[in-house]
């Protein structure tokens, strides 16, 4: 039953990323700041850290593919990037004691890694023409700030929800 709730939480975050936030926040302001919410990425990282890495990976690939289908013109870029970022960040998490600060830093690292992967893939196949310096100055810092704030707000309720799941819920 908790898996169904978990799926709906992730789906709600996916909907908020694509439908609500563009009307609440100025996600693009001319040639300057570009904010990319990655709330689902943060949530699947927390699932991998505190519940089960296999479920985190499944949800990362599923919602990455859903993001590819709904929001982009190239299928598989977000699915690949979210899966790889989650896996590498999870491997890094095994070396630290997980608490709020390390989960915050690892989530920021995972979002950073995913954004860089997507940018590099799009740059290689010619989907984007944004210069690297513009990406590093105008897109990455605002994206990280938004997702760090989201992680601070979302961490404790989601951690409490995940800690209430028993072994049958995460298999």
Buried (B, 14 or more C-beta within 10 A) or exposed (E): EBBEEBEEBBBBBBEBBBEEBEEEBEBBEEEEBBBBBBBBBBBBBBBBBBBBBEBBBBBBBBBBBBBBEEEBEEEBBBBBBBBBBBBBBBEBBEEEEBEEEBBBBBBBBBBBBBBBBBBBBBBEEEBBEBEEEBBEEBBBEBBBEBBBEBBEEBBEEBBEBBEEBEEEBBE
